[in-house]
Amino acid sequence: MSTTTQLKYFDELKRTMEWLAGQPQVMFVGQTVAGPGTFMYQTLRDCPKDRLLEMPINESFQMQFTIGLALSGYVPISVYPRQNFLLLATGDMANMLDKIPAISGGKWPLKVIIRVATGPDAPVHPGHQHIGNYAKAMRELFSWIEIVELNSAEEIFPAYQHALTRTDGKSTLVIEHGNFYNEEYYAKRMFTTPSQH
């Protein structure tokens, strides 16, 4: 693909989020989904406001609320700007979201999309508690939640489309790379912390 037609990571994320927001069962929940504060908000800024539910900084509660939305028939997209802080919701993911299909004998398959990012480390390094990538560990931890890393712009729409339309009842954790929002980093494929998968 030539550089003149190459999809841009940020632009493709923004287009994909707007497409998702147009689907009747989708609701975005999370920190800085309805107002500025992190780089992820910029991909949601033009989505309908009635699809964006701002959450307090309480990662565990957010995941529990997300599970409740899924049980009520929504396909929630739960937004966590950093993987480091998603760790605070990992117990809820491991013990509830990942286990409810088994606990219910398959009667309650939950479709949740968790959107998270590795933080960008340039032009200013935000600190080591913002740039972690725990994809490898999460693949070991979960059995019913699929882990998908978006390493190119071309992967973005198909990954989110599959997460929304999948029929196997599984949830999807989609990992974006904050450095790729920056076109110079994207061109060089520079990662913050490799997942080593």
Z-matrix of the N, CA and C atoms (Angstrom, degrees):
N
C 1 1.455
C 2 1.523 1 108.58
N 3 1.288 2 117.69 1 130.14
C 4 1.458 3 120.52 2 -178.13
C 5 1.515 4 110.68 3 -72.71
N 6 1.331 5 115.55 4 159.24
C 7 1.465 6 119.45 5 -178.94
C 8 1.521 7 111.53 6 -65.99
N 9 1.326 8 118.06 7 -24.94
C 10 1.469 9 119.70 8 -179.43
C 11 1.519 10 111.78 9 -72.98
N 12 1.329 11 117.86 10 -24.81
C 13 1.462 12 120.91 11 -179.63
C 14 1.522 13 112.59 12 -109.85
N 15 1.308 14 117.06 13 -0.53
C 16 1.461 15 120.10 14 -177.84
C 17 1.528 16 110.32 15 -64.22
N 18 1.315 17 115.32 16 132.42
C 19 1.452 18 120.13 17 177.97
C 20 1.517 19 109.92 18 -67.10
N 21 1.322 20 116.61 19 141.06
C 22 1.447 21 120.99 20 176.05
C 23 1.519 22 109.33 21 -92.90
N 24 1.311 23 116.07 22 136.88
C 25 1.466 24 122.50 23 -174.13
C 26 1.530 25 110.96 24 -56.52
N 27 1.326 26 117.62 25 -52.70
C 28 1.458 27 120.49 26 -178.95
C 29 1.520 28 111.39 27 -62.13
N 30 1.320 29 117.07 28 -47.15
C 31 1.462 30 120.72 29 -177.58
C 32 1.522 31 111.30 30 -61.20
N 33 1.307 32 116.59 31 -39.19
C 34 1.462 33 120.17 32 -179.24
C 35 1.528 34 110.42 33 -71.00
N 36 1.339 35 117.72 34 -36.41
C 37 1.459 36 119.74 35 174.27
C 38 1.519 37 110.94 36 -62.59
N 39 1.313 38 117.02 37 -44.91
C 40 1.463 39 120.84 38 -178.88
C 41 1.525 40 110.38 39 -62.76
N 42 1.311 41 117.77 40 -45.46
C 43 1.464 42 121.50 41 178.04
C 44 1.525 43 110.71 42 -60.22
N 45 1.313 44 116.86 43 -42.46
C 46 1.456 45 121.29 44 -178.12
C 47 1.521 46 111.28 45 -67.50
N 48 1.344 47 117.39 46 -41.58
C 49 1.466 48 119.70 47 178.78
C 50 1.521 49 110.81 48 -63.75
N 51 1.322 50 117.60 49 -37.91
C 52 1.458 51 120.53 50 178.85
C 53 1.526 52 111.04 51 -67.82
N 54 1.335 53 116.59 52 -36.26
C 55 1.465 54 119.81 53 174.95
C 56 1.525 55 110.51 54 -64.38
N 57 1.327 56 117.05 55 -45.74
C 58 1.459 57 120.71 56 179.25
C 59 1.522 58 111.24 57 -60.63
N 60 1.337 59 116.72 58 -41.66
C 61 1.464 60 120.58 59 -178.86
C 62 1.519 61 111.93 60 -63.81
N 63 1.324 62 117.24 61 -19.68
C 64 1.457 63 121.23 62 177.89
C 65 1.516 64 113.97 63 -85.01
N 66 1.327 65 117.37 64 -4.63
C 67 1.461 66 120.63 65 179.41
C 68 1.536 67 109.01 66 -86.91
N 69 1.333 68 117.98 67 131.96
C 70 1.467 69 120.38 68 -168.10
C 71 1.517 70 115.74 69 -62.26
N 72 1.332 71 118.47 70 -26.74
C 73 1.468 72 119.64 71 -175.64
C 74 1.526 73 113.68 72 -93.17
N 75 1.340 74 117.67 73 -2.47
C 76 1.469 75 121.58 74 -172.87
C 77 1.525 76 111.35 75 -88.85
N 78 1.345 77 115.27 76 137.80
C 79 1.459 78 122.96 77 172.20
C 80 1.522 79 107.60 78 -137.98
N 81 1.330 80 117.16 79 127.88
C 82 1.460 81 121.88 80 175.15
C 83 1.524 82 108.74 81 -88.45
N 84 1.316 83 117.01 82 132.43
C 85 1.460 84 121.80 83 174.68
C 86 1.518 85 108.19 84 -132.34
N 87 1.327 86 116.68 85 145.95
C 88 1.453 87 118.45 86 176.45
C 89 1.503 88 113.24 87 149.94
N 90 1.304 89 114.50 88 -173.51
C 91 1.457 90 122.38 89 -179.28
C 92 1.529 91 109.78 90 -85.19
N 93 1.305 92 115.94 91 131.87
C 94 1.472 93 124.86 92 -178.99
C 95 1.518 94 112.57 93 57.14
N 96 1.345 95 116.73 94 38.01
C 97 1.461 96 118.88 95 172.02
C 98 1.532 97 110.31 96 -89.14
N 99 1.333 98 117.04 97 -30.09
C 100 1.465 99 120.78 98 -176.99
C 101 1.527 100 112.78 99 -103.70
N 102 1.315 101 117.04 100 -3.13
C 103 1.454 102 120.74 101 -179.98
C 104 1.512 103 110.25 102 -158.01
N 105 1.336 104 117.00 103 160.59
C 106 1.459 105 120.45 104 -175.57
C 107 1.519 106 113.22 105 -66.36
N 108 1.315 107 115.32 106 158.44
C 109 1.450 108 121.08 107 178.77
C 110 1.519 109 112.43 108 162.91
N 111 1.346 110 116.80 109 -30.43
C 112 1.465 111 120.71 110 175.88
C 113 1.526 112 108.65 111 -136.12
N 114 1.325 113 115.18 112 166.84
C 115 1.463 114 119.96 113 -178.86
C 116 1.521 115 111.72 114 -65.35
N 117 1.324 116 118.97 115 -23.19
C 118 1.462 117 120.94 116 -179.34
C 119 1.529 118 111.58 117 -70.01
N 120 1.327 119 117.61 118 -29.19
C 121 1.465 120 120.16 119 -179.64
C 122 1.523 121 111.91 120 -57.65
N 123 1.333 122 116.86 121 -35.56
C 124 1.458 123 119.79 122 -176.58
C 125 1.526 124 112.29 123 -60.05
N 126 1.323 125 117.99 124 -24.70
C 127 1.462 126 120.56 125 178.06
C 128 1.523 127 111.56 126 -80.15
N 129 1.333 128 117.71 127 -11.90
C 130 1.466 129 122.64 128 -177.96
C 131 1.524 130 113.12 129 -111.05
N 132 1.314 131 117.38 130 -4.72
C 133 1.471 132 121.16 131 -168.52
C 134 1.524 133 113.65 132 -59.84
N 135 1.339 134 118.72 133 -26.92
C 136 1.460 135 121.11 134 -178.58
C 137 1.522 136 113.18 135 -103.91
N 138 1.335 137 117.10 136 10.04
C 139 1.465 138 120.76 137 176.89
C 140 1.533 139 109.41 138 -78.41
N 141 1.339 140 118.23 139 153.31
C 142 1.465 141 120.40 140 177.96
C 143 1.523 142 111.43 141 -57.25
N 144 1.318 143 116.26 142 132.42
C 145 1.464 144 120.82 143 -174.48
C 146 1.526 145 112.48 144 -64.15
N 147 1.344 146 117.31 145 -25.45
C 148 1.467 147 118.88 146 -179.77
C 149 1.528 148 112.39 147 -77.00
N 150 1.337 149 116.88 148 -1.07
C 151 1.467 150 121.48 149 175.55
C 152 1.527 151 111.98 150 -104.72
N 153 1.325 152 117.32 151 2.46
C 154 1.466 153 122.41 152 -174.91
C 155 1.522 154 109.30 153 -119.15
N 156 1.317 155 116.71 154 112.19
C 157 1.456 156 121.49 155 -179.02
C 158 1.526 157 109.38 156 -112.23
N 159 1.324 158 115.65 157 110.09
C 160 1.470 159 121.38 158 -179.41
C 161 1.529 160 109.74 159 -72.27
N 162 1.326 161 115.82 160 137.36
C 163 1.462 162 121.33 161 -178.68
C 164 1.531 163 110.00 162 -115.51
N 165 1.325 164 117.03 163 154.02
C 166 1.458 165 119.73 164 173.54
C 167 1.525 166 110.20 165 -70.72
N 168 1.314 167 115.98 166 167.49
C 169 1.471 168 119.50 167 177.96
C 170 1.522 169 107.96 168 -79.14
N 171 1.309 170 114.39 169 82.54
C 172 1.461 171 122.96 170 179.40
C 173 1.520 172 106.26 171 -152.29
N 174 1.331 173 115.73 172 85.20
C 175 1.462 174 121.86 173 -169.11
C 176 1.520 175 112.72 174 -61.40
N 177 1.328 176 117.57 175 -39.10
C 178 1.455 177 120.40 176 179.82
C 179 1.525 178 110.88 177 -65.84
N 180 1.323 179 117.19 178 -46.61
C 181 1.464 180 120.87 179 177.52
C 182 1.517 181 110.77 180 -59.59
N 183 1.329 182 116.77 181 -41.05
C 184 1.463 183 119.89 182 179.54
C 185 1.521 184 111.05 183 -58.33
N 186 1.335 185 117.93 184 -43.85
C 187 1.460 186 120.49 185 -179.68
C 188 1.527 187 110.56 186 -66.36
N 189 1.324 188 117.60 187 -39.85
C 190 1.465 189 120.18 188 178.20
C 191 1.527 190 110.38 189 -64.35
N 192 1.330 191 117.17 190 -41.29
C 193 1.459 192 122.08 191 177.54
C 194 1.529 193 109.98 192 -63.12
N 195 1.331 194 116.09 193 -40.94
C 196 1.463 195 121.81 194 178.36
C 197 1.526 196 110.78 195 -59.91
N 198 1.319 197 116.57 196 -44.77
C 199 1.466 198 120.85 197 178.50
C 200 1.528 199 110.27 198 -61.94
N 201 1.325 200 116.82 199 -40.05
C 202 1.455 201 120.63 200 176.83
C 203 1.514 202 112.24 201 -61.57
N 204 1.328 203 117.54 202 -41.36
C 205 1.461 204 121.02 203 176.73
C 206 1.527 205 110.84 204 -61.15
N 207 1.334 206 116.50 205 -42.53
C 208 1.463 207 120.36 206 179.99
C 209 1.528 208 110.94 207 -64.63
N 210 1.319 209 117.55 208 -40.14
C 211 1.467 210 120.95 209 177.59
C 212 1.527 211 111.48 210 -65.50
N 213 1.344 212 116.10 211 -22.89
C 214 1.463 213 120.72 212 -179.85
C 215 1.531 214 112.62 213 -89.94
N 216 1.330 215 117.38 214 1.59
C 217 1.452 216 120.71 215 175.00
C 218 1.512 217 116.14 216 104.71
N 219 1.321 218 117.84 217 -2.34
C 220 1.459 219 120.48 218 175.52
C 221 1.531 220 110.33 219 -81.72
N 222 1.326 221 115.58 220 163.11
C 223 1.461 222 121.19 221 163.72
C 224 1.524 223 105.07 222 -110.17
N 225 1.331 224 116.75 223 92.04
C 226 1.461 225 119.08 224 -178.18
C 227 1.519 226 111.71 225 -76.41
N 228 1.316 227 114.91 226 143.15
C 229 1.461 228 121.34 227 170.96
C 230 1.515 229 105.70 228 -110.58
N 231 1.321 230 115.50 229 105.49
C 232 1.463 231 122.46 230 -174.17
C 233 1.520 232 108.49 231 -94.05
N 234 1.330 233 115.93 232 117.15
C 235 1.463 234 122.11 233 -170.02
C 236 1.524 235 110.16 234 -102.00
N 237 1.327 236 115.60 235 122.77
C 238 1.460 237 123.59 236 174.94
C 239 1.527 238 107.28 237 -122.97
N 240 1.333 239 118.55 238 112.68
C 241 1.465 240 120.00 239 -174.02
C 242 1.534 241 114.63 240 -63.02
N 243 1.335 242 118.35 241 -22.72
C 244 1.464 243 120.65 242 -178.96
C 245 1.528 244 110.67 243 -136.60
N 246 1.336 245 116.28 244 139.59
C 247 1.455 246 119.86 245 175.50
C 248 1.519 247 111.64 246 -63.15
N 249 1.328 248 116.82 247 -33.83
C 250 1.467 249 119.71 248 -179.11
C 251 1.520 250 111.24 249 -56.16
N 252 1.338 251 117.08 250 -36.47
C 253 1.454 252 120.32 251 -177.41
C 254 1.521 253 112.25 252 -89.37
N 255 1.323 254 117.07 253 -19.64
C 256 1.462 255 119.91 254 171.31
C 257 1.526 256 110.23 255 -62.95
N 258 1.327 257 116.99 256 -26.13
C 259 1.469 258 119.89 257 178.09
C 260 1.525 259 111.76 258 -55.60
N 261 1.337 260 116.86 259 -29.41
C 262 1.461 261 120.51 260 179.74
C 263 1.519 262 112.02 261 -70.54
N 264 1.328 263 117.64 262 -15.18
C 265 1.462 264 122.24 263 176.87
C 266 1.522 265 112.28 264 -106.68
N 267 1.320 266 117.12 265 1.60
C 268 1.460 267 120.46 266 -173.98
C 269 1.521 268 112.27 267 -65.20
N 270 1.330 269 118.06 268 -34.42
C 271 1.466 270 120.13 269 176.53
C 272 1.516 271 111.55 270 -60.24
N 273 1.335 272 116.72 271 -41.59
C 274 1.465 273 120.73 272 178.01
C 275 1.525 274 111.08 273 -66.85
N 276 1.322 275 116.14 274 -36.01
C 277 1.459 276 119.70 275 177.35
C 278 1.523 277 111.24 276 -67.81
N 279 1.344 278 116.26 277 -45.22
C 280 1.463 279 120.62 278 -175.49
C 281 1.522 280 112.24 279 -71.81
N 282 1.325 281 116.99 280 -39.70
C 283 1.464 282 120.64 281 -173.01
C 284 1.520 283 114.33 282 -95.41
N 285 1.329 284 117.69 283 -18.06
C 286 1.465 285 119.99 284 179.40
C 287 1.529 286 111.48 285 -118.19
N 288 1.327 287 117.66 286 -70.07
C 289 1.466 288 120.48 287 -174.08
C 290 1.527 289 111.59 288 -55.75
N 291 1.301 290 117.30 289 -44.18
C 292 1.466 291 120.92 290 -177.11
C 293 1.525 292 113.09 291 -75.86
N 294 1.351 293 117.19 292 -18.39
C 295 1.466 294 120.23 293 -173.43
C 296 1.521 295 114.25 294 -110.17
N 297 1.343 296 118.81 295 -17.53
C 298 1.466 297 119.93 296 -176.43
C 299 1.521 298 112.71 297 -56.99
N 300 1.338 299 120.71 298 -41.19
C 301 1.464 300 118.35 299 177.43
C 302 1.530 301 112.51 300 -58.34
N 303 1.324 302 117.57 301 -40.30
C 304 1.466 303 120.21 302 178.96
C 305 1.524 304 111.11 303 -71.69
N 306 1.329 305 116.74 304 -43.39
C 307 1.466 306 121.11 305 -179.30
C 308 1.526 307 110.96 306 -60.98
N 309 1.329 308 116.69 307 -37.58
C 310 1.463 309 121.18 308 -176.88
C 311 1.525 310 113.10 309 -88.79
N 312 1.322 311 116.84 310 5.12
C 313 1.459 312 119.33 311 -177.67
C 314 1.515 313 112.87 312 63.74
N 315 1.333 314 115.88 313 30.62
C 316 1.456 315 121.10 314 178.87
C 317 1.513 316 114.54 315 83.14
N 318 1.326 317 118.05 316 2.58
C 319 1.472 318 121.01 317 -178.07
C 320 1.523 319 112.42 318 -78.22
N 321 1.325 320 117.25 319 -22.06
C 322 1.467 321 120.98 320 -178.16
C 323 1.523 322 110.97 321 -123.26
N 324 1.309 323 118.29 322 63.49
C 325 1.472 324 118.07 323 175.16
C 326 1.522 325 109.24 324 -67.75
N 327 1.308 326 116.80 325 128.96
C 328 1.458 327 121.00 326 -176.78
C 329 1.517 328 110.36 327 -108.53
N 330 1.319 329 115.34 328 128.41
C 331 1.460 330 120.03 329 175.93
C 332 1.527 331 107.76 330 -108.14
N 333 1.324 332 115.13 331 104.89
C 334 1.460 333 123.01 332 178.07
C 335 1.520 334 107.11 333 -123.39
N 336 1.326 335 116.50 334 140.33
C 337 1.461 336 121.16 335 172.33
C 338 1.523 337 106.93 336 -111.77
N 339 1.316 338 116.08 337 121.28
C 340 1.459 339 121.38 338 177.51
C 341 1.522 340 106.75 339 -105.09
N 342 1.316 341 115.07 340 120.50
C 343 1.470 342 121.41 341 -178.61
C 344 1.522 343 108.23 342 -106.75
N 345 1.322 344 115.93 343 120.60
C 346 1.459 345 120.57 344 -176.34
C 347 1.521 346 109.02 345 -141.79
N 348 1.322 347 116.15 346 162.26
C 349 1.469 348 119.35 347 -178.73
C 350 1.522 349 111.13 348 -137.75
N 351 1.308 350 114.03 349 153.59
C 352 1.455 351 119.88 350 161.83
C 353 1.520 352 105.19 351 -83.30
N 354 1.303 353 117.31 352 132.83
C 355 1.459 354 120.10 353 -177.50
C 356 1.513 355 111.97 354 -69.38
N 357 1.330 356 117.74 355 148.22
C 358 1.467 357 120.60 356 175.55
C 359 1.526 358 110.64 357 -70.49
N 360 1.318 359 116.64 358 145.02
C 361 1.469 360 119.50 359 179.54
C 362 1.528 361 112.30 360 -109.01
N 363 1.339 362 116.75 361 15.43
C 364 1.458 363 121.79 362 177.50
C 365 1.530 364 108.28 363 -150.38
N 366 1.294 365 119.01 364 152.42
C 367 1.463 366 128.48 365 6.78
C 368 1.522 367 114.12 366 -75.31
N 369 1.352 368 117.75 367 -14.70
C 370 1.462 369 121.20 368 176.90
C 371 1.523 370 108.13 369 -122.64
N 372 1.325 371 116.42 370 129.88
C 373 1.462 372 120.16 371 178.21
C 374 1.525 373 108.35 372 -71.76
N 375 1.358 374 118.86 373 123.64
C 376 1.462 375 121.29 374 -174.51
C 377 1.521 376 114.58 375 -83.62
N 378 1.324 377 117.59 376 -3.97
C 379 1.459 378 121.01 377 -175.40
C 380 1.521 379 109.70 378 109.17
N 381 1.316 380 115.67 379 151.51
C 382 1.464 381 120.15 380 -172.66
C 383 1.515 382 113.45 381 -68.52
N 384 1.345 383 117.51 382 -17.58
C 385 1.454 384 119.77 383 177.99
C 386 1.526 385 112.36 384 -81.48
N 387 1.336 386 117.51 385 9.21
C 388 1.460 387 121.57 386 179.64
C 389 1.518 388 113.73 387 -120.77
N 390 1.317 389 119.67 388 -6.52
C 391 1.470 390 119.77 389 -170.90
C 392 1.528 391 113.62 390 -118.71
N 393 1.327 392 117.70 391 11.95
C 394 1.461 393 120.36 392 -176.47
C 395 1.522 394 113.34 393 -67.78
N 396 1.332 395 114.80 394 149.66
C 397 1.455 396 122.05 395 172.95
C 398 1.527 397 107.32 396 -131.24
N 399 1.323 398 116.15 397 112.22
C 400 1.464 399 121.72 398 -173.92
C 401 1.525 400 111.48 399 -111.76
N 402 1.323 401 117.04 400 27.79
C 403 1.463 402 121.29 401 -176.70
C 404 1.529 403 111.63 402 -57.59
N 405 1.318 404 116.99 403 -45.59
C 406 1.467 405 120.18 404 -177.58
C 407 1.519 406 110.89 405 -61.50
N 408 1.325 407 117.33 406 -46.05
C 409 1.463 408 120.82 407 -179.59
C 410 1.520 409 111.20 408 -64.61
N 411 1.325 410 117.09 409 -38.80
C 412 1.460 411 119.95 410 -178.57
C 413 1.521 412 111.57 411 -70.16
N 414 1.316 413 117.28 412 -31.87
C 415 1.466 414 119.36 413 175.04
C 416 1.526 415 110.85 414 -63.77
N 417 1.307 416 116.52 415 -33.35
C 418 1.470 417 120.62 416 176.96
C 419 1.520 418 111.31 417 -75.34
N 420 1.307 419 117.25 418 -32.08
C 421 1.461 420 122.43 419 -172.93
C 422 1.521 421 112.89 420 -78.63
N 423 1.331 422 117.39 421 -39.68
C 424 1.458 423 120.75 422 -172.74
C 425 1.519 424 111.94 423 -102.25
N 426 1.322 425 115.81 424 145.66
C 427 1.465 426 120.25 425 175.61
C 428 1.521 427 112.13 426 -111.75
N 429 1.339 428 118.60 427 -23.39
C 430 1.454 429 122.03 428 -174.91
C 431 1.531 430 111.92 429 -112.73
N 432 1.308 431 117.41 430 -10.63
C 433 1.460 432 121.88 431 177.91
C 434 1.530 433 108.00 432 -101.09
N 435 1.312 434 116.39 433 121.99
C 436 1.465 435 120.22 434 178.56
C 437 1.525 436 109.70 435 -84.70
N 438 1.330 437 116.47 436 138.27
C 439 1.463 438 122.58 437 179.18
C 440 1.522 439 108.68 438 -104.70
N 441 1.330 440 116.36 439 124.90
C 442 1.465 441 121.61 440 -179.43
C 443 1.522 442 108.21 441 -127.95
N 444 1.337 443 116.81 442 126.94
C 445 1.465 444 121.22 443 174.68
C 446 1.520 445 109.26 444 -104.38
N 447 1.329 446 115.54 445 135.56
C 448 1.455 447 121.20 446 -179.55
C 449 1.528 448 109.16 447 -97.62
N 450 1.318 449 115.62 448 97.69
C 451 1.458 450 121.22 449 -176.08
C 452 1.522 451 113.10 450 -96.61
N 453 1.316 452 117.43 451 -3.77
C 454 1.462 453 120.41 452 176.21
C 455 1.522 454 108.42 453 -152.23
N 456 1.313 455 115.73 454 157.40
C 457 1.465 456 120.52 455 179.49
C 458 1.517 457 111.35 456 -62.32
N 459 1.321 458 116.92 457 -33.54
C 460 1.461 459 120.96 458 -178.37
C 461 1.523 460 112.79 459 -64.64
N 462 1.326 461 117.68 460 -21.09
C 463 1.468 462 121.38 461 -179.24
C 464 1.525 463 113.03 462 -84.28
N 465 1.327 464 117.74 463 -15.66
C 466 1.463 465 121.13 464 -167.75
C 467 1.522 466 112.80 465 -64.82
N 468 1.323 467 117.86 466 -60.96
C 469 1.465 468 119.22 467 -175.69
C 470 1.525 469 112.11 468 -61.64
N 471 1.346 470 119.69 469 -47.73
C 472 1.472 471 118.59 470 179.64
C 473 1.529 472 113.04 471 -58.59
N 474 1.338 473 117.30 472 -36.78
C 475 1.469 474 119.70 473 -179.05
C 476 1.519 475 111.40 474 -66.37
N 477 1.321 476 116.56 475 -47.00
C 478 1.463 477 119.35 476 -179.61
C 479 1.530 478 111.51 477 -70.79
N 480 1.320 479 117.29 478 -35.99
C 481 1.462 480 119.86 479 177.01
C 482 1.521 481 110.70 480 -62.16
N 483 1.330 482 116.60 481 -44.14
C 484 1.468 483 120.52 482 178.56
C 485 1.528 484 110.70 483 -64.07
N 486 1.327 485 116.87 484 -41.95
C 487 1.465 486 120.10 485 179.60
C 488 1.521 487 111.02 486 -59.90
N 489 1.314 488 116.97 487 -36.97
C 490 1.465 489 120.68 488 -179.35
C 491 1.520 490 112.58 489 -77.02
N 492 1.326 491 117.63 490 -40.34
C 493 1.469 492 120.66 491 -170.81
C 494 1.523 493 113.29 492 -98.88
N 495 1.319 494 118.58 493 -1.29
C 496 1.462 495 119.91 494 -177.19
C 497 1.528 496 110.37 495 -58.96
N 498 1.318 497 116.11 496 146.64
C 499 1.461 498 121.33 497 -175.69
C 500 1.521 499 112.86 498 -112.58
N 501 1.337 500 117.03 499 8.01
C 502 1.464 501 119.91 500 -179.06
C 503 1.527 502 112.42 501 -90.14
N 504 1.340 503 117.63 502 1.36
C 505 1.459 504 120.75 503 177.71
C 506 1.511 505 114.69 504 78.04
N 507 1.318 506 117.40 505 5.55
C 508 1.461 507 119.43 506 -177.07
C 509 1.529 508 111.23 507 -85.67
N 510 1.322 509 114.32 508 155.70
C 511 1.454 510 121.87 509 171.84
C 512 1.521 511 109.16 510 -94.65
N 513 1.331 512 116.49 511 162.86
C 514 1.463 513 121.51 512 -176.00
C 515 1.518 514 110.04 513 -132.73
N 516 1.320 515 116.04 514 129.94
C 517 1.457 516 122.50 515 171.29
C 518 1.525 517 107.09 516 -101.87
N 519 1.338 518 116.55 517 113.78
C 520 1.457 519 121.78 518 -177.18
C 521 1.526 520 108.57 519 -105.46
N 522 1.329 521 115.69 520 121.60
C 523 1.458 522 122.28 521 -177.23
C 524 1.528 523 109.37 522 -105.06
N 525 1.325 524 115.18 523 118.73
C 526 1.462 525 121.78 524 173.80
C 527 1.531 526 108.51 525 -98.03
N 528 1.320 527 115.53 526 158.42
C 529 1.462 528 120.18 527 178.59
C 530 1.521 529 108.87 528 -110.91
N 531 1.328 530 115.60 529 113.31
C 532 1.454 531 121.29 530 -175.97
C 533 1.506 532 114.17 531 -57.13
N 534 1.322 533 117.56 532 -33.27
C 535 1.467 534 119.40 533 178.59
C 536 1.518 535 112.01 534 -62.91
N 537 1.329 536 117.39 535 -26.86
C 538 1.463 537 119.77 536 -176.55
C 539 1.526 538 112.06 537 -76.89
N 540 1.339 539 117.42 538 -13.21
C 541 1.458 540 119.44 539 172.75
C 542 1.532 541 109.15 540 -64.77
N 543 1.334 542 115.68 541 -28.10
C 544 1.457 543 123.17 542 177.85
C 545 1.527 544 107.22 543 -86.88
N 546 1.321 545 117.47 544 118.20
C 547 1.461 546 120.56 545 -172.60
C 548 1.520 547 113.67 546 -62.14
N 549 1.326 548 117.56 547 -32.63
C 550 1.469 549 119.45 548 178.79
C 551 1.525 550 109.85 549 -65.25
N 552 1.338 551 116.97 550 -44.60
C 553 1.456 552 120.02 551 177.69
C 554 1.515 553 111.39 552 -66.11
N 555 1.337 554 116.20 553 -39.66
C 556 1.454 555 119.76 554 -179.46
C 557 1.523 556 110.98 555 -60.52
N 558 1.326 557 115.95 556 -42.99
C 559 1.459 558 120.40 557 -179.48
C 560 1.527 559 111.35 558 -61.14
N 561 1.331 560 116.45 559 -32.95
C 562 1.463 561 120.79 560 -178.69
C 563 1.524 562 112.37 561 -92.07
N 564 1.355 563 116.86 562 -4.93
C 565 1.470 564 122.39 563 -177.92
C 566 1.536 565 110.99 564 55.22
N 567 1.325 566 116.24 565 46.94
C 568 1.469 567 120.91 566 -178.33
C 569 1.519 568 109.07 567 -88.91
N 570 1.327 569 116.94 568 122.94
C 571 1.455 570 122.66 569 177.94
C 572 1.525 571 109.55 570 -95.62
N 573 1.324 572 115.49 571 157.74
C 574 1.461 573 119.43 572 172.25
C 575 1.525 574 107.10 573 -77.32
N 576 1.312 575 117.16 574 -76.39
C 577 1.456 576 121.77 575 179.25
C 578 1.529 577 108.19 576 -121.16
N 579 1.309 578 119.43 577 113.41
C 580 1.459 579 120.59 578 -177.90
C 581 1.519 580 111.68 579 -59.98
N 582 1.329 581 116.11 580 143.91
C 583 1.468 582 119.97 581 178.39
C 584 1.528 583 111.44 582 -79.65
N 585 1.323 584 116.36 583 -19.22
C 586 1.472 585 122.02 584 179.39
C 587 1.530 586 110.69 585 56.41
N 588 1.333 587 115.77 586 45.97
C 589 1.464 588 119.42 587 -179.55
C 590 1.512 589 110.80 588 -89.13
